[in-house]
């Protein structure tokens, strides 16, 4: 019984770790994209998700993945 509980807890933690690793990769990617912008010359549209996402897609040269899109949501909400 205890081993089953520990096994389930282990799986939950491993899943959370995988998710957080994906989040970390997405954050690093978004930071790298933001570092490409001359913030003195260009305004970043942080209140407009569509415009912000479009800017990031333009910088990245391809669509944002699901994790990056979720990070954009979190940025806009802050």
PDB file of N, CA, C and O in Angstrom:
ATOM      1  N   UNK A   1       0.812  -1.197   0.000  1.00  0.00           N
ATOM      2  CA  UNK A   1       0.000   0.000   0.000  1.00  0.00           C
ATOM      3  C   UNK A   1       0.855   1.261   0.000  1.00  0.00           C
ATOM      4  O   UNK A   1       0.639   2.155  -0.819  1.00  0.00           O
ATOM      5  N   UNK A   2       1.815   1.342   0.902  1.00  0.00           N
ATOM      6  CA  UNK A   2       2.675   2.517   0.973  1.00  0.00           C
ATOM      7  C   UNK A   2       3.515   2.633  -0.294  1.00  0.00           C
ATOM      8  O   UNK A   2       3.730   3.736  -0.796  1.00  0.00           O
ATOM      9  N   UNK A   3       3.989   1.508  -0.812  1.00  0.00           N
ATOM     10  CA  UNK A   3       4.782   1.538  -2.037  1.00  0.00           C
ATOM     11  C   UNK A   3       3.964   2.057  -3.219  1.00  0.00           C
ATOM     12  O   UNK A   3       4.488   2.766  -4.078  1.00  0.00           O
ATOM     13  N   UNK A   4       2.694   1.704  -3.260  1.00  0.00           N
ATOM     14  CA  UNK A   4       1.825   2.211  -4.326  1.00  0.00           C
ATOM     15  C   UNK A   4       1.661   3.729  -4.218  1.00  0.00           C
ATOM     16  O   UNK A   4       1.709   4.442  -5.221  1.00  0.00           O
ATOM     17  N   UNK A   5       1.468   4.208  -2.998  1.00  0.00           N
ATOM     18  CA  UNK A   5       1.332   5.651  -2.790  1.00  0.00           C
ATOM     19  C   UNK A   5       2.619   6.358  -3.189  1.00  0.00           C
ATOM     20  O   UNK A   5       2.584   7.380  -3.874  1.00  0.00           O
ATOM     21  N   UNK A   6       3.749   5.816  -2.762  1.00  0.00           N
ATOM     22  CA  UNK A   6       5.036   6.409  -3.107  1.00  0.00           C
ATOM     23  C   UNK A   6       5.272   6.390  -4.615  1.00  0.00           C
ATOM     24  O   UNK A   6       5.818   7.339  -5.177  1.00  0.00           O
ATOM     25  N   UNK A   7       4.867   5.325  -5.251  1.00  0.00           N
ATOM     26  CA  UNK A   7       5.018   5.240  -6.712  1.00  0.00           C
ATOM     27  C   UNK A   7       4.180   6.294  -7.417  1.00  0.00           C
ATOM     28  O   UNK A   7       4.638   6.919  -8.373  1.00  0.00           O
ATOM     29  N   UNK A   8       2.945   6.496  -6.945  1.00  0.00           N
ATOM     30  CA  UNK A   8       2.079   7.533  -7.536  1.00  0.00           C
ATOM     31  C   UNK A   8       2.659   8.923  -7.294  1.00  0.00           C
ATOM     32  O   UNK A   8       2.648   9.771  -8.187  1.00  0.00           O
ATOM     33  N   UNK A   9       3.165   9.152  -6.085  1.00  0.00           N
ATOM     34  CA  UNK A   9       3.786  10.434  -5.779  1.00  0.00           C
ATOM     35  C   UNK A   9       5.017  10.671  -6.659  1.00  0.00           C
ATOM     36  O   UNK A   9       5.244  11.776  -7.151  1.00  0.00           O
ATOM     37  N   UNK A  10       5.786   9.631  -6.841  1.00  0.00           N
ATOM     38  CA  UNK A  10       6.971   9.717  -7.690  1.00  0.00           C
ATOM     39  C   UNK A  10       6.584  10.103  -9.123  1.00  0.00           C
ATOM     40  O   UNK A  10       7.223  10.960  -9.735  1.00  0.00           O
ATOM     41  N   UNK A  11       5.546   9.471  -9.646  1.00  0.00           N
ATOM     42  CA  UNK A  11       5.085   9.782 -10.998  1.00  0.00           C
ATOM     43  C   UNK A  11       4.595  11.227 -11.085  1.00  0.00           C
ATOM     44  O   UNK A  11       4.867  11.920 -12.065  1.00  0.00           O
ATOM     45  N   UNK A  12       3.877  11.675 -10.066  1.00  0.00           N
ATOM     46  CA  UNK A  12       3.381  13.054 -10.047  1.00  0.00           C
ATOM     47  C   UNK A  12       4.542  14.055 -10.059  1.00  0.00           C
ATOM     48  O   UNK A  12       4.510  15.049 -10.784  1.00  0.00           O
ATOM     49  N   UNK A  13       5.546  13.785  -9.262  1.00  0.00           N
ATOM     50  CA  UNK A  13       6.703  14.681  -9.185  1.00  0.00           C
ATOM     51  C   UNK A  13       7.477  14.670 -10.501  1.00  0.00           C
ATOM     52  O   UNK A  13       7.907  15.724 -10.970  1.00  0.00           O
ATOM     53  N   UNK A  14       7.660  13.496 -11.098  1.00  0.00           N
ATOM     54  CA  UNK A  14       8.363  13.409 -12.374  1.00  0.00           C
ATOM     55  C   UNK A  14       7.609  14.177 -13.465  1.00  0.00           C
ATOM     56  O   UNK A  14       8.222  14.846 -14.296  1.00  0.00           O
ATOM     57  N   UNK A  15       6.291  14.076 -13.455  1.00  0.00           N
ATOM     58  CA  UNK A  15       5.485  14.800 -14.432  1.00  0.00           C
ATOM     59  C   UNK A  15       5.613  16.307 -14.218  1.00  0.00           C
ATOM     60  O   UNK A  15       5.739  17.068 -15.177  1.00  0.00           O
ATOM     61  N   UNK A  16       5.581  16.730 -12.955  1.00  0.00           N
ATOM     62  CA  UNK A  16       5.721  18.158 -12.644  1.00  0.00           C
ATOM     63  C   UNK A  16       7.105  18.657 -13.063  1.00  0.00           C
ATOM     64  O   UNK A  16       7.240  19.772 -13.567  1.00  0.00           O
ATOM     65  N   UNK A  17       8.118  17.840 -12.856  1.00  0.00           N
ATOM     66  CA  UNK A  17       9.474  18.218 -13.264  1.00  0.00           C
ATOM     67  C   UNK A  17       9.558  18.387 -14.778  1.00  0.00           C
ATOM     68  O   UNK A  17      10.157  19.346 -15.264  1.00  0.00           O
ATOM     69  N   UNK A  18       8.971  17.472 -15.512  1.00  0.00           N
ATOM     70  CA  UNK A  18       8.975  17.569 -16.970  1.00  0.00           C
ATOM     71  C   UNK A  18       8.287  18.847 -17.432  1.00  0.00           C
ATOM     72  O   UNK A  18       8.774  19.538 -18.328  1.00  0.00           O
ATOM     73  N   UNK A  19       7.159  19.152 -16.819  1.00  0.00           N
ATOM     74  CA  UNK A  19       6.421  20.364 -17.170  1.00  0.00           C
ATOM     75  C   UNK A  19       7.251  21.606 -16.869  1.00  0.00           C
ATOM     76  O   UNK A  19       7.328  22.525 -17.684  1.00  0.00           O
ATOM     77  N   UNK A  20       7.867  21.625 -15.701  1.00  0.00           N
ATOM     78  CA  UNK A  20       8.669  22.786 -15.314  1.00  0.00           C
ATOM     79  C   UNK A  20       9.913  22.924 -16.192  1.00  0.00           C
ATOM     80  O   UNK A  20      10.350  24.041 -16.469  1.00  0.00           O
ATOM     81  N   UNK A  21      10.481  21.811 -16.628  1.00  0.00           N
ATOM     82  CA  UNK A  21      11.616  21.872 -17.552  1.00  0.00           C
ATOM     83  C   UNK A  21      11.183  22.475 -18.880  1.00  0.00           C
ATOM     84  O   UNK A  21      11.912  23.278 -19.463  1.00  0.00           O
ATOM     85  N   UNK A  22      10.009  22.099 -19.359  1.00  0.00           N
ATOM     86  CA  UNK A  22       9.482  22.680 -20.595  1.00  0.00           C
ATOM     87  C   UNK A  22       9.235  24.175 -20.415  1.00  0.00           C
ATOM     88  O   UNK A  22       9.517  24.968 -21.314  1.00  0.00           O
ATOM     89  N   UNK A  23       8.712  24.554 -19.260  1.00  0.00           N
ATOM     90  CA  UNK A  23       8.482  25.969 -18.977  1.00  0.00           C
ATOM     91  C   UNK A  23       9.803  26.741 -18.980  1.00  0.00           C
ATOM     92  O   UNK A  23       9.881  27.848 -19.513  1.00  0.00           O
ATOM     93  N   UNK A  24      10.823  26.155 -18.389  1.00  0.00           N
ATOM     94  CA  UNK A  24      12.124  26.808 -18.320  1.00  0.00           C
ATOM     95  C   UNK A  24      12.715  27.001 -19.718  1.00  0.00           C
ATOM     96  O   UNK A  24      13.266  28.059 -20.020  1.00  0.00           O
ATOM     97  N   UNK A  25      12.602  25.995 -20.555  1.00  0.00           N
ATOM     98  CA  UNK A  25      13.081  26.104 -21.934  1.00  0.00           C
ATOM     99  C   UNK A  25      12.330  27.216 -22.660  1.00  0.00           C
ATOM    100  O   UNK A  25      12.940  28.007 -23.380  1.00  0.00           O
ATOM    101  N   UNK A  26      11.023  27.284 -22.480  1.00  0.00           N
ATOM    102  CA  UNK A  26      10.209  28.314 -23.128  1.00  0.00           C
ATOM    103  C   UNK A  26      10.601  29.703 -22.635  1.00  0.00           C
ATOM    104  O   UNK A  26      10.705  30.637 -23.431  1.00  0.00           O
ATOM    105  N   UNK A  27      10.815  29.844 -21.347  1.00  0.00           N
ATOM    106  CA  UNK A  27      11.209  31.138 -20.786  1.00  0.00           C
ATOM    107  C   UNK A  27      12.545  31.582 -21.365  1.00  0.00           C
ATOM    108  O   UNK A  27      12.712  32.743 -21.738  1.00  0.00           O
ATOM    109  N   UNK A  28      13.488  30.662 -21.438  1.00  0.00           N
ATOM    110  CA  UNK A  28      14.802  31.001 -21.999  1.00  0.00           C
ATOM    111  C   UNK A  28      14.682  31.404 -23.471  1.00  0.00           C
ATOM    112  O   UNK A  28      15.358  32.331 -23.918  1.00  0.00           O
ATOM    113  N   UNK A  29      13.834  30.718 -24.214  1.00  0.00           N
ATOM    114  CA  UNK A  29      13.620  31.050 -25.625  1.00  0.00           C
ATOM    115  C   UNK A  29      13.004  32.441 -25.755  1.00  0.00           C
ATOM    116  O   UNK A  29      13.446  33.239 -26.581  1.00  0.00           O
ATOM    117  N   UNK A  30      11.994  32.733 -24.949  1.00  0.00           N
ATOM    118  CA  UNK A  30      11.341  34.035 -25.007  1.00  0.00           C
ATOM    119  C   UNK A  30      12.303  35.149 -24.586  1.00  0.00           C
ATOM    120  O   UNK A  30      12.284  36.235 -25.167  1.00  0.00           O
ATOM    121  N   UNK A  31      13.143  34.887 -23.580  1.00  0.00           N
ATOM    122  CA  UNK A  31      14.138  35.881 -23.179  1.00  0.00           C
ATOM    123  C   UNK A  31      15.113  36.146 -24.312  1.00  0.00           C
ATOM    124  O   UNK A  31      15.472  37.296 -24.566  1.00  0.00           O
ATOM    125  N   UNK A  32      15.541  35.099 -24.991  1.00  0.00           N
ATOM    126  CA  UNK A  32      16.463  35.266 -26.109  1.00  0.00           C
ATOM    127  C   UNK A  32      15.820  36.101 -27.218  1.00  0.00           C
ATOM    128  O   UNK A  32      16.473  36.960 -27.810  1.00  0.00           O
ATOM    129  N   UNK A  33      14.546  35.847 -27.494  1.00  0.00           N
ATOM    130  CA  UNK A  33      13.840  36.628 -28.510  1.00  0.00           C
ATOM    131  C   UNK A  33      13.723  38.085 -28.080  1.00  0.00           C
ATOM    132  O   UNK A  33      13.921  38.989 -28.892  1.00  0.00           O
ATOM    133  N   UNK A  34      13.407  38.316 -26.827  1.00  0.00           N
ATOM    134  CA  UNK A  34      13.260  39.681 -26.337  1.00  0.00           C
ATOM    135  C   UNK A  34      14.595  40.428 -26.360  1.00  0.00           C
ATOM    136  O   UNK A  34      14.618  41.648 -26.520  1.00  0.00           O
ATOM    137  N   UNK A  35      15.691  39.712 -26.203  1.00  0.00           N
ATOM    138  CA  UNK A  35      17.011  40.337 -26.253  1.00  0.00           C
ATOM    139  C   UNK A  35      17.378  40.792 -27.660  1.00  0.00           C
ATOM    140  O   UNK A  35      18.325  41.559 -27.829  1.00  0.00           O
ATOM    141  N   UNK A  36      16.649  40.335 -28.668  1.00  0.00           N
ATOM    142  CA  UNK A  36      16.894  40.756 -30.040  1.00  0.00           C
ATOM    143  C   UNK A  36      16.281  42.129 -30.341  1.00  0.00           C
ATOM    144  O   UNK A  36      16.576  42.737 -31.370  1.00  0.00           O
ATOM    145  N   UNK A  37      15.441  42.599 -29.449  1.00  0.00           N
ATOM    146  CA  UNK A  37      14.728  43.863 -29.658  1.00  0.00           C
ATOM    147  C   UNK A  37      15.535  45.019 -29.078  1.00  0.00           C
ATOM    148  O   UNK A  37      16.093  44.920 -27.985  1.00  0.00           O
ATOM    149  N   UNK A  38      15.586  46.111 -29.828  1.00  0.00           N
ATOM    150  CA  UNK A  38      16.131  47.363 -29.308  1.00  0.00           C
ATOM    151  C   UNK A  38      14.991  48.040 -28.550  1.00  0.00           C
ATOM    152  O   UNK A  38      14.143  48.700 -29.151  1.00  0.00           O
ATOM    153  N   UNK A  39      14.976  47.873 -27.238  1.00  0.00           N
ATOM    154  CA  UNK A  39      13.864  48.365 -26.420  1.00  0.00           C
ATOM    155  C   UNK A  39      13.789  49.889 -26.380  1.00  0.00           C
ATOM    156  O   UNK A  39      12.756  50.452 -26.016  1.00  0.00           O
ATOM    157  N   UNK A  40      14.882  50.558 -26.753  1.00  0.00           N
ATOM    158  CA  UNK A  40      14.860  52.021 -26.823  1.00  0.00           C
ATOM    159  C   UNK A  40      14.169  52.498 -28.095  1.00  0.00           C
ATOM    160  O   UNK A  40      13.634  53.606 -28.136  1.00  0.00           O
ATOM    161  N   UNK A  41      14.180  51.670 -29.124  1.00  0.00           N
ATOM    162  CA  UNK A  41      13.616  52.069 -30.414  1.00  0.00           C
ATOM    163  C   UNK A  41      12.235  51.471 -30.673  1.00  0.00           C
ATOM    164  O   UNK A  41      11.470  52.001 -31.480  1.00  0.00           O
ATOM    165  N   UNK A  42      11.920  50.390 -30.004  1.00  0.00           N
ATOM    166  CA  UNK A  42      10.658  49.702 -30.281  1.00  0.00           C
ATOM    167  C   UNK A  42       9.894  49.452 -28.990  1.00  0.00           C
ATOM    168  O   UNK A  42      10.468  49.052 -27.977  1.00  0.00           O
ATOM    169  N   UNK A  43       8.594  49.693 -29.046  1.00  0.00           N
ATOM    170  CA  UNK A  43       7.729  49.425 -27.904  1.00  0.00           C
ATOM    171  C   UNK A  43       7.199  48.001 -28.000  1.00  0.00           C
ATOM    172  O   UNK A  43       6.692  47.587 -29.043  1.00  0.00           O
ATOM    173  N   UNK A  44       7.319  47.264 -26.919  1.00  0.00           N
ATOM    174  CA  UNK A  44       6.812  45.890 -26.876  1.00  0.00           C
ATOM    175  C   UNK A  44       5.364  45.938 -26.385  1.00  0.00           C
ATOM    176  O   UNK A  44       5.098  46.445 -25.295  1.00  0.00           O
ATOM    177  N   UNK A  45       4.425  45.414 -27.181  1.00  0.00           N
ATOM    178  CA  UNK A  45       2.992  45.497 -26.844  1.00  0.00           C
ATOM    179  C   UNK A  45       2.559  44.484 -25.784  1.00  0.00           C
ATOM    180  O   UNK A  45       1.921  43.480 -26.103  1.00  0.00           O
ATOM    181  N   UNK A  46       2.901  44.747 -24.541  1.00  0.00           N
ATOM    182  CA  UNK A  46       2.639  43.783 -23.467  1.00  0.00           C
ATOM    183  C   UNK A  46       1.174  43.699 -23.046  1.00  0.00           C
ATOM    184  O   UNK A  46       0.805  42.789 -22.304  1.00  0.00           O
ATOM    185  N   UNK A  47       0.351  44.606 -23.492  1.00  0.00           N
ATOM    186  CA  UNK A  47      -1.058  44.558 -23.103  1.00  0.00           C
ATOM    187  C   UNK A  47      -1.927  43.939 -24.192  1.00  0.00           C
ATOM    188  O   UNK A  47      -3.123  43.732 -23.992  1.00  0.00           O
ATOM    189  N   UNK A  48      -1.336  43.646 -25.328  1.00  0.00           N
ATOM    190  CA  UNK A  48      -2.069  43.094 -26.466  1.00  0.00           C
ATOM    191  C   UNK A  48      -1.455  41.739 -26.836  1.00  0.00           C
ATOM    192  O   UNK A  48      -0.418  41.664 -27.495  1.00  0.00           O
ATOM    193  N   UNK A  49      -2.123  40.680 -26.395  1.00  0.00           N
ATOM    194  CA  UNK A  49      -1.579  39.335 -26.597  1.00  0.00           C
ATOM    195  C   UNK A  49      -1.322  39.037 -28.071  1.00  0.00           C
ATOM    196  O   UNK A  49      -0.283  38.476 -28.416  1.00  0.00           O
ATOM    197  N   UNK A  50      -2.244  39.402 -28.930  1.00  0.00           N
ATOM    198  CA  UNK A  50      -2.102  39.095 -30.354  1.00  0.00           C
ATOM    199  C   UNK A  50      -0.878  39.796 -30.943  1.00  0.00           C
ATOM    200  O   UNK A  50      -0.090  39.180 -31.661  1.00  0.00           O
ATOM    201  N   UNK A  51      -0.725  41.065 -30.643  1.00  0.00           N
ATOM    202  CA  UNK A  51       0.423  41.813 -31.173  1.00  0.00           C
ATOM    203  C   UNK A  51       1.730  41.311 -30.583  1.00  0.00           C
ATOM    204  O   UNK A  51       2.732  41.200 -31.290  1.00  0.00           O
ATOM    205  N   UNK A  52       1.724  41.007 -29.285  1.00  0.00           N
ATOM    206  CA  UNK A  52       2.930  40.490 -28.628  1.00  0.00           C
ATOM    207  C   UNK A  52       3.311  39.136 -29.223  1.00  0.00           C
ATOM    208  O   UNK A  52       4.479  38.889 -29.522  1.00  0.00           O
ATOM    209  N   UNK A  53       2.324  38.266 -29.390  1.00  0.00           N
ATOM    210  CA  UNK A  53       2.581  36.949 -29.990  1.00  0.00           C
ATOM    211  C   UNK A  53       3.102  37.095 -31.412  1.00  0.00           C
ATOM    212  O   UNK A  53       4.032  36.393 -31.811  1.00  0.00           O
ATOM    213  N   UNK A  54       2.506  38.002 -32.178  1.00  0.00           N
ATOM    214  CA  UNK A  54       2.944  38.227 -33.556  1.00  0.00           C
ATOM    215  C   UNK A  54       4.392  38.704 -33.608  1.00  0.00           C
ATOM    216  O   UNK A  54       5.165  38.279 -34.467  1.00  0.00           O
ATOM    217  N   UNK A  55       4.749  39.586 -32.684  1.00  0.00           N
ATOM    218  CA  UNK A  55       6.131  40.056 -32.604  1.00  0.00           C
ATOM    219  C   UNK A  55       7.085  38.897 -32.337  1.00  0.00           C
ATOM    220  O   UNK A  55       8.126  38.776 -32.982  1.00  0.00           O
ATOM    221  N   UNK A  56       6.718  38.045 -31.380  1.00  0.00           N
ATOM    222  CA  UNK A  56       7.571  36.906 -31.040  1.00  0.00           C
ATOM    223  C   UNK A  56       7.683  35.918 -32.201  1.00  0.00           C
ATOM    224  O   UNK A  56       8.763  35.393 -32.470  1.00  0.00           O
ATOM    225  N   UNK A  57       6.581  35.669 -32.877  1.00  0.00           N
ATOM    226  CA  UNK A  57       6.594  34.766 -34.036  1.00  0.00           C
ATOM    227  C   UNK A  57       7.498  35.341 -35.118  1.00  0.00           C
ATOM    228  O   UNK A  57       8.261  34.610 -35.749  1.00  0.00           O
ATOM    229  N   UNK A  58       7.412  36.638 -35.332  1.00  0.00           N
ATOM    230  CA  UNK A  58       8.254  37.295 -36.327  1.00  0.00           C
ATOM    231  C   UNK A  58       9.729  37.143 -35.972  1.00  0.00           C
ATOM    232  O   UNK A  58      10.555  36.852 -36.837  1.00  0.00           O
ATOM    233  N   UNK A  59      10.052  37.339 -34.717  1.00  0.00           N
ATOM    234  CA  UNK A  59      11.444  37.193 -34.273  1.00  0.00           C
ATOM    235  C   UNK A  59      11.919  35.747 -34.359  1.00  0.00           C
ATOM    236  O   UNK A  59      13.055  35.475 -34.749  1.00  0.00           O
ATOM    237  N   UNK A  60      11.041  34.831 -33.992  1.00  0.00           N
ATOM    238  CA  UNK A  60      11.395  33.412 -33.969  1.00  0.00           C
ATOM    239  C   UNK A  60      11.459  32.823 -35.377  1.00  0.00           C
ATOM    240  O   UNK A  60      12.256  31.922 -35.643  1.00  0.00           O
ATOM    241  N   UNK A  61      10.623  33.331 -36.269  1.00  0.00           N
ATOM    242  CA  UNK A  61      10.593  32.817 -37.633  1.00  0.00           C
ATOM    243  C   UNK A  61       9.729  31.586 -37.794  1.00  0.00           C
ATOM    244  O   UNK A  61       9.743  30.941 -38.843  1.00  0.00           O
ATOM    245  N   UNK A  62       8.982  31.261 -36.764  1.00  0.00           N
ATOM    246  CA  UNK A  62       8.056  30.127 -36.789  1.00  0.00           C
ATOM    247  C   UNK A  62       7.058  30.307 -35.659  1.00  0.00           C
ATOM    248  O   UNK A  62       7.284  31.103 -34.748  1.00  0.00           O
ATOM    249  N   UNK A  63       5.952  29.570 -35.712  1.00  0.00           N
ATOM    250  CA  UNK A  63       4.938  29.719 -34.646  1.00  0.00           C
ATOM    251  C   UNK A  63       5.485  29.345 -33.269  1.00  0.00           C
ATOM    252  O   UNK A  63       6.389  28.519 -33.138  1.00  0.00           O
ATOM    253  N   UNK A  64       4.917  29.968 -32.263  1.00  0.00           N
ATOM    254  CA  UNK A  64       5.259  29.611 -30.887  1.00  0.00           C
ATOM    255  C   UNK A  64       4.685  28.237 -30.582  1.00  0.00           C
ATOM    256  O   UNK A  64       3.608  27.882 -31.060  1.00  0.00           O
ATOM    257  N   UNK A  65       5.412  27.472 -29.784  1.00  0.00           N
ATOM    258  CA  UNK A  65       4.863  26.177 -29.374  1.00  0.00           C
ATOM    259  C   UNK A  65       3.882  26.400 -28.221  1.00  0.00           C
ATOM    260  O   UNK A  65       3.745  27.519 -27.727  1.00  0.00           O
ATOM    261  N   UNK A  66       3.213  25.354 -27.803  1.00  0.00           N
ATOM    262  CA  UNK A  66       2.172  25.472 -26.768  1.00  0.00           C
ATOM    263  C   UNK A  66       2.720  26.052 -25.462  1.00  0.00           C
ATOM    264  O   UNK A  66       2.074  26.888 -24.830  1.00  0.00           O
ATOM    265  N   UNK A  67       3.903  25.607 -25.066  1.00  0.00           N
ATOM    266  CA  UNK A  67       4.480  26.089 -23.815  1.00  0.00           C
ATOM    267  C   UNK A  67       4.830  27.562 -23.911  1.00  0.00           C
ATOM    268  O   UNK A  67       4.595  28.318 -22.968  1.00  0.00           O
ATOM    269  N   UNK A  68       5.391  27.981 -25.042  1.00  0.00           N
ATOM    270  CA  UNK A  68       5.705  29.392 -25.237  1.00  0.00           C
ATOM    271  C   UNK A  68       4.433  30.229 -25.231  1.00  0.00           C
ATOM    272  O   UNK A  68       4.412  31.320 -24.662  1.00  0.00           O
ATOM    273  N   UNK A  69       3.387  29.734 -25.851  1.00  0.00           N
ATOM    274  CA  UNK A  69       2.103  30.449 -25.853  1.00  0.00           C
ATOM    275  C   UNK A  69       1.538  30.593 -24.445  1.00  0.00           C
ATOM    276  O   UNK A  69       0.984  31.636 -24.099  1.00  0.00           O
ATOM    277  N   UNK A  70       1.676  29.560 -23.645  1.00  0.00           N
ATOM    278  CA  UNK A  70       1.211  29.650 -22.248  1.00  0.00           C
ATOM    279  C   UNK A  70       2.036  30.681 -21.473  1.00  0.00           C
ATOM    280  O   UNK A  70       1.505  31.393 -20.621  1.00  0.00           O
ATOM    281  N   UNK A  71       3.330  30.757 -21.772  1.00  0.00           N
ATOM    282  CA  UNK A  71       4.173  31.752 -21.112  1.00  0.00           C
ATOM    283  C   UNK A  71       3.761  33.158 -21.530  1.00  0.00           C
ATOM    284  O   UNK A  71       3.779  34.074 -20.708  1.00  0.00           O
ATOM    285  N   UNK A  72       3.392  33.340 -22.785  1.00  0.00           N
ATOM    286  CA  UNK A  72       2.903  34.639 -23.255  1.00  0.00           C
ATOM    287  C   UNK A  72       1.647  35.015 -22.461  1.00  0.00           C
ATOM    288  O   UNK A  72       1.498  36.164 -22.044  1.00  0.00           O
ATOM    289  N   UNK A  73       0.760  34.067 -22.256  1.00  0.00           N
ATOM    290  CA  UNK A  73      -0.442  34.325 -21.450  1.00  0.00           C
ATOM    291  C   UNK A  73      -0.064  34.807 -20.051  1.00  0.00           C
ATOM    292  O   UNK A  73      -0.647  35.758 -19.531  1.00  0.00           O
ATOM    293  N   UNK A  74       0.907  34.144 -19.460  1.00  0.00           N
ATOM    294  CA  UNK A  74       1.334  34.517 -18.099  1.00  0.00           C
ATOM    295  C   UNK A  74       1.972  35.906 -18.093  1.00  0.00           C
ATOM    296  O   UNK A  74       1.776  36.672 -17.150  1.00  0.00           O
ATOM    297  N   UNK A  75       2.728  36.232 -19.133  1.00  0.00           N
ATOM    298  CA  UNK A  75       3.351  37.549 -19.208  1.00  0.00           C
ATOM    299  C   UNK A  75       2.279  38.623 -19.311  1.00  0.00           C
ATOM    300  O   UNK A  75       2.333  39.629 -18.603  1.00  0.00           O
ATOM    301  N   UNK A  76       1.308  38.412 -20.189  1.00  0.00           N
ATOM    302  CA  UNK A  76       0.249  39.392 -20.399  1.00  0.00           C
ATOM    303  C   UNK A  76      -0.559  39.608 -19.112  1.00  0.00           C
ATOM    304  O   UNK A  76      -0.972  40.732 -18.828  1.00  0.00           O
ATOM    305  N   UNK A  77      -0.783  38.566 -18.348  1.00  0.00           N
ATOM    306  CA  UNK A  77      -1.578  38.669 -17.115  1.00  0.00           C
ATOM    307  C   UNK A  77      -0.826  39.396 -16.006  1.00  0.00           C
ATOM    308  O   UNK A  77      -1.442  39.913 -15.073  1.00  0.00           O
ATOM    309  N   UNK A  78       0.502  39.437 -16.101  1.00  0.00           N
ATOM    310  CA  UNK A  78       1.280  40.151 -15.063  1.00  0.00           C
ATOM    311  C   UNK A  78       1.258  41.565 -15.373  1.00  0.00           C
ATOM    312  O   UNK A  78       1.844  42.366 -14.645  1.00  0.00           O
TER     313      UNK A  78
END
